[in-house]
Amino acid sequence: MKIDWNDQSDFPDEISKSKDHLSVDVLVYNKKTNEHTIGWFNFNVMTWNFLCRESMGKFKWRYFIDSIDKIKK
């Protein structure tokens, strides 16, 4: 399965269900450091936010894919 990653300058187009001007959660990947985190885009201030404390630097992102990311019981 080919997974398409979006550039950090391409903003998500899915808004969270809470209507708080944040995107849905997305998976973020920094190839240079080989790190993943969860992120979201804040449309009020036009900035990315991350679950980790460190800056992600240059990164790619994608929406979660149930068939890959969902934990199987």
Buried (B, 14 or more C-beta within 10 A) or exposed (E): EEEEBBEBEEEBEEBEEEEEEBBBBBBBBBEEEEBBBBBBBEBEEEEBEBEEEEEBEEBBBBBEEEEEEEEEE
